C-alpha cells in the first residue's frame, strides 16, 4: 500500500474511532491533514475574534509551514496508529 493509500485509510478510520481523542491530538491530526492535503496555511486566519476554535486550528496548521505533504501524511498515520 502506498503512503497516500495508507493516509487515506487512516483518515477514513479516524472517523470511526470508538473513543474520542483529546483536543490536542485532534488539533494535531487536523493540522497534519490540512498540511498534507492543502499545503501551507494562508497567512491570514479567521478574522472573527470570537472564532476561538478556528483560530486554534489555523495556528496549529500554520506551525507546520514548510513540511512536505508526504511527511505530514506519515506523521498523521503515526499518530493515528497510537489511537487504535
C-alpha positions as CSV (number, residue, x, y, z in Angstrom):
1,X,0.0,0.0,0.0
2,X,1.4,3.5,-0.9
3,X,1.7,6.2,1.7
4,X,-1.2,8.1,0.2
5,X,-3.4,5.0,0.4
6,X,-2.3,4.4,4.0
7,X,-3.0,8.0,4.8
8,X,-6.5,7.9,3.2
9,X,-7.3,4.7,5.1
10,X,-6.2,6.3,8.4
11,X,-8.3,9.4,7.7
12,X,-11.4,7.2,7.0
13,X,-10.8,5.0,10.0
14,X,-10.2,8.1,12.3
15,X,-13.9,8.9,11.8
16,X,-14.9,5.5,13.2
17,X,-12.9,5.7,16.5
18,X,-14.9,4.5,19.5
19,X,-13.0,6.8,21.9
20,X,-12.7,10.4,21.1
21,X,-9.1,11.6,21.2
22,X,-8.2,14.6,23.4
23,X,-8.4,18.1,21.9
24,X,-4.6,18.4,21.5
25,X,-4.5,15.2,19.4
26,X,-7.5,16.2,17.4
27,X,-5.8,19.6,16.6
28,X,-2.6,17.9,15.6
29,X,-4.5,15.5,13.3
30,X,-6.4,18.3,11.8
31,X,-3.3,20.4,11.1
32,X,-1.4,17.5,9.6
33,X,-4.4,16.6,7.4
34,X,-4.6,20.2,6.1
35,X,-0.8,20.3,5.5
36,X,-0.9,17.0,3.7
37,X,-3.9,17.9,1.5
38,X,-3.7,21.7,1.1
39,X,0.0,22.6,1.8
40,X,1.0,25.6,3.9
41,X,-1.7,27.6,5.7
42,X,-2.6,31.0,4.5
43,X,-1.0,33.9,6.4
44,X,-4.4,35.3,7.3
45,X,-6.6,33.1,9.6
46,X,-10.2,33.6,10.7
47,X,-11.0,37.3,11.2
48,X,-13.8,36.8,13.7
49,X,-12.3,37.4,17.1
50,X,-14.9,35.1,18.7
51,X,-13.9,32.1,16.4
52,X,-11.6,30.6,19.0
53,X,-11.7,27.1,17.5
54,X,-11.0,28.4,14.0
55,X,-8.0,30.5,15.3
56,X,-6.6,27.4,17.2
57,X,-6.9,25.3,14.0
58,X,-5.3,27.9,11.8
59,X,-2.5,28.4,14.4
60,X,-1.7,24.7,14.6
61,X,-1.7,24.4,10.8
62,X,0.5,27.4,10.4
63,X,3.1,25.9,12.7
64,X,3.6,23.2,10.1
65,X,4.7,25.6,7.4
66,X,7.2,24.0,5.1
67,X,6.5,20.4,6.0
68,X,6.2,18.3,2.9
69,X,2.9,16.6,2.1
70,X,4.4,13.1,2.4
71,X,5.9,14.0,5.8
72,X,2.6,15.3,7.1
73,X,0.8,12.2,5.8
74,X,3.4,9.9,7.6
75,X,3.0,11.9,10.9
76,X,-0.8,11.6,10.6
77,X,-0.6,7.9,10.1
78,X,1.9,7.5,13.0
79,X,-0.4,9.4,15.4
80,X,-3.4,7.5,14.2
81,X,-1.7,4.2,14.9
82,X,-1.4,5.2,18.6
83,X,-5.1,5.8,18.8
84,X,-6.2,2.2,17.9
